[in-house]
Amino acid sequence: MPTPQERIQSDVKDALKAKDKDRLGTLRMLLTDLKNEKIRLGEEVDEEGFFAVVRRGIKQRRDSETQYRDGGRAELADKEKLEAEILAAYLPQQAGEDEIRAAVQEYVAAEGLEGPRGIGPVMKAMIERFGGTADGTTINKVAREVLGA
């Protein structure tokens, strides 16, 4: 099975052949991020580390998209959104909001949590439970709704 970096390198070649500049640029940035992570760790990036790098890239692009939209730069915001979508294809299938809500409600009922103080324990438990298949922002939003915080 190819490593995440080998998979990205293969996709870069495909993007080059297809002359897909947006995809090519995004994947090259991802390769650079993976190489930097490898240097930081001092070893090859494993699957979980790969997902963390991809999630970090998506978060950065979503933040940039929001800032560009607020600044009236729709064309740059659209580019950031496209890059985030390209990166999202490398993540495992994400858990749905309904699935997260059910798990949060079950955990809150079992632990007897309520209010803003319950957010920390819920976040910790849900991130542990869902791992890379759920976005922290979505978990936090659902937790706040369930806890009434």
Buried (B, 14 or more C-beta within 10 A) or exposed (E): EEBBBEEBBEBBEEBBEEEBEEBBBBBBBBBEBBEEBBEEEEEEBEEEBBBBBBBEBBBBBBEBBEEBBEEEBEEBBEBBBBBBEBBBEBBEEBBEBEBBBEBBBEBBEEEEBEEEEBBEBBBEBBBEBBEBBBBEEBBBBBBBEBBEB
